[in-house]
Structure formats: C-alpha cells, structure tokens
Amino acid sequence: MAPLVNSRQLLLILAVIFLTFTVSKTTADILERDPGCVCTPQKKEFNDSISDTLNSSCPKCYLFSYDFYPEQEWAARLCVMSVKASVHSPMFVVVRESLNVMSFQVPVVFPGVRPYLDVCRTLCPIANYKDSILKPGKQNISIEISTSSNANIDLFFRLSMEMNFIITKDEVVNVSITPSQPWVMQYNMEKSLRAVRIEAKSEDQSCMVLAIQGIQCPIYDSVELVEPRGYYQTLIRQSGISITKKTFEDGRQYVILLLKPTDVSCVESDETPSTGNIHKQVTVQVVPAITDEEYYEAVFGAFGFYILIYIFSFIICCFLFVRRRRNASEITTVNVENPAIQNYGTSSESESASEQSPSRSLREFPIQPHNPSPVSFDETDIDKLPDAEVDKNIVRTKTILYVSDLARKKDKYLSDRTKVYSWNLLTIAIFYGLPVIQLVYINQRIVNLTGNQDLCYYNFLCSHQVGVFSDFNHVYSNIGYVMLGVLFLLLVWRRDTMDSYYEAERRKLKQSELTGIPRHHGLMYAMGWALIMEGVLSASYHVCPNKANFQFGE
C-alpha cells in the first residue's frame, strides 16, 4: 500500500507545479502588457481624423456621442483605412449603436482584383429603426477595432456627419464611389408627386449599380448584399429607376450607388477585368414623373385620335351608301323608261353586226408575232384540263364576256380558298401568341419580385410605370395596330356584306353571271388579323424586352 500512496502524492505534486507555472506565466504576460492596450473607450468627436496603432493583443475602442431627435436629417459615415492590413491578417471593425451592431473587415477582398485597403460604410440613422419606445436624447456610437496580426498595424479612420443624407427632387448631387466605398442617400417623396425617376449619370466607363431600397436597418450597401434588396440595375453612362409613392412604405427609400469591382456585369467581353483601385464620379438627380393629368391626356389623346379615324371612316361609308342607293334608283328608272338599254351588247347586236360585214374573215386580222414567254414547269402553277370541265359555258361562244369568265377559278372556289388564310393565321396567333404572353408575364413577375431590372432592356429614361407594367407607355403605344386592324376588319366585313347583298339581288333578276374581278375577302380578313397580332406581339415584347423575346416585336 505504501508505494501506491507515494505514486498518488507524486502525481499531485506534479499537477500543483504545472498549475503554478501556468498562472505565473499568465501573470507575467499581463504585467508586461502596456497598460494603454486595455480596450477602454476613448471619447472622440465627429468629423475628426483619427490615427492609431494596434496589434492582436491591443484592440482599440472609441466612443462618439450625439443628441438624437426624430427629425434628424443626417447620417453617420465611417471610413477606415489601413495600409499594413492584409488578407491574412485583416482588421475587424465592429460598430455598436443602441439598436444595431454592424461589422466589416479591412481590406475588402473581391475575386480577381486587388484588395481594397480603404472601406466606408453608412450607419443607419436611429430614426429609421421605427422603435416606438425610442425617445429624443443622447445616443452613443461605440467602435471597436481589432486585428489578428502580431505586428503593429497603422490605423486611420473618420466618423463624419453626412448633412446632405436626405435629398429632394431636382437636387443635383455629385459623389465619388469605389467598390469598397458605396454612397447612400435617402429620398422622401413629396406628397404632391405620384411618381419620380431617380437618374444617375457619369462620364466614366466603369460598371456601377444603382439600387433603390426601402427604409430598413442595417443598410445593405455592399456588393454581396445590395442586389437581393429592393430594385437595382447596372449602368455605365446613365440610367434611371422609376418608382411610385406605393413602391415603398410612405414613399421613403434609400438610394445606393455602388461601383462594381469589374465590368463583367455591364459588358459581354472576354477582356481581362481591371485589377486597380478604380473610382467613379456620379451625378444623381430625382426627376418628377409626369402627373396623372398628363398621363390621362396621353392615354386618351392617342385613343381619341383613333376614334376620330373610326368616325371619319363611318361618315365616308354612310356617304357611299347614300350615293349608291341614289345611283341604283336612277338606273332602275332609266331601265324602266327605256327597256332597249337592257339589251345593249347582247347576241342580237352581235348578229346584226356580223351581217353588216359578211365578207370579213380571219385573214383580215393581222397575225401577231409569237413572242416566247417564260413557262413554269411547276405542277402547282399549271391548271389541268379537268378545270375547264367544271363550267360548261364555253367562253369563245359568249357574246358578252365578264372578267369572271376569264378567271381560271370560279368565284365560289376562290372565296373558300382565301378563307384558309384567316384560319391559318388565327391558328398561328393562338399557338404562338399564348406562349409569348405567358413568357413576358413571367418575366414581368420576376422583375417585380426580385427587383433585378437588368432582366429587361428598357429605355429607363423614357419608361413610365403604371400598375404591374414597368414600361406602360411603350406597351400602350401599340394600340394603333389593334384599333386600325379592327377597323380594317370592319371595312372588309362591310364590303363582304355588300357583295353578298348585290349577288343576291342579281340572282333575283336572273343575272347568274358575276361582274367585276373575283373577290378575295378571306385574304383581306387575314390582313386585318395580321395587323392586330402585330400590335399584340409588339406590346408583349415591350412588357419585358430582352434577347430571349426580341423576335416578337419584329
């Protein structure tokens, strides 16, 4: 038993020695540490440029204070820079407010480009948190900066008050942005406006993002987070986003400008993207959209113009109808008074004419030289002999020839044949038009749900949103095709009805032969339907024009 006790005592002694050594080492490290490295908040003032040094064992803490009031019109913007910070030993920045915590690191790394050593972020104003308990008074912003680097790292940062954070209509704002330094503004739509267009212009060729987000905290202004929120689009020179008062709650929204690290999102090119620290000068302006009165004037003005064409066409039809009735009554009166006119050009006249010149023969008629003409060897272009057997009237024996006698096909056959054009066109319109409408409807829903306006190639500076349509004016501009197509169909129907009526009248008078050129009403109907479908397909294309449906508007 004695050796066992000695072993336990030996193990206990060794454990005590190890713990004593560890505690002594930790105490020595604490005693050797610079007392100034304790992360005690240092009170600083807004708009001061602050420089400091830190390492892995010496984080830095800073405290900023300000007086909060609900009508606050400025926002805090934090810019941090460190030349010695690296991807392997980054610098971490944590910003604490009374209702939010935000963090980011320096440098910012993007795939395929050099790290950005200067980073700026806009803090969400306390008034935008919509906290009912929040009351005016003193508020603090605490900033803690740390690093994993054992070597000392120089630190430069500045917390400024952006007094022009809230912009107004027609105000021109010039800013400079980089991929790591986005710019955020807030716009509160005036009550007198129905809609506005937020425009961005630049002379630089770099690719940027214009984003509109609802009021929320924190502000998503980084490359990774800006796109899944609100509405956004890429641009190089100029573009704009149209919004209405109902787009976001209370007509309040953030306007975010962010430069892309590469131009891949804006151009389809195989060139190597730029890897330098690029920047872009941007001009932002909020332009009021047209008012409701102007919209109604444009919509009903175009509609009224085509209604006038309808009225003008109706008046002409009435005039022609009255004149035709008057002429018909005059002809009837003349025929009753002078029945001999009805026999003009009949076989009796031909016989008398032939009796007056019995000596004339075929030899007296000059023989025309034979001129060879191109002959078609296509069987579809040749009428076979049975076609001549359909009608037993031999043209050469008739004394009076009508144009219909010279037609290769009879009127009934031609009329039935031309109706095929309309049926074929309607079939194509149904089976081609329905998928088109479904496709553009899905595209418009995707745009409204995701906010990605790059899906549709609008002319954003000329588009006006109405309801679910992002570019209603270009969709509505195709109303002329539809209304004129309907008018064309009505005119063809009128002519078709009149011809049927006159044909029935001729049958009553036992005039079985038709006069005039053969009628192709089916072809005319097809032309009217084609005009309507042109308007429908063109309007469908303008719902969301892109490279997948550009052929619809051709």
Secondary structure, 3 states (H helix, E strand, C coil): CHHHHHHHHHHHHHHHHHHHHHHHHHHHHHHHCCHHHCCCCEECCCCCEEEEEEECCECEEEEEEEEECCCCCCEEEEEEECCCCCCCCCEEEEEECCCCEEEEEECECCCCCCCECEEEEECCCHHHHCCCCCCCEEEEEEEEEEECCCCCEEEEEEEEEECCCEECCCCEEEEEEECCECEEEEEECCCCCCEEEEEEECCCCCCEEEEEEECCCCCCCCCCCCCCCCEEEEECCEEEEEEECCCCHHHEEEEEEEECCCCCCCCCCCCCCCCCCCCEEEEEEEEECCCHHHHHHHHHHHHHHHHHHHHHHHHHHHHHHHHHHHHHHHHHHHHHHCHHHHHCCCHHHHHHHHHHCCCCCHHHCCCCCCCCCCCCCCHHHCCCHHHHHCCCCCHHHCCCCCHHHHCCCCHHHHHHHHHHHHHHHHHHHHHHHHHHHHHHHHHHHHHHHHCEHHHCCCCCCCCCCECCECCHHHHHCCHHHHHHHHHHHHHHHHHHHHHHHHHHHHHHCCCCCCCCCCCCHHHHHHHHHHHHHHHHHHHHHHHCCCCCCHHHHC
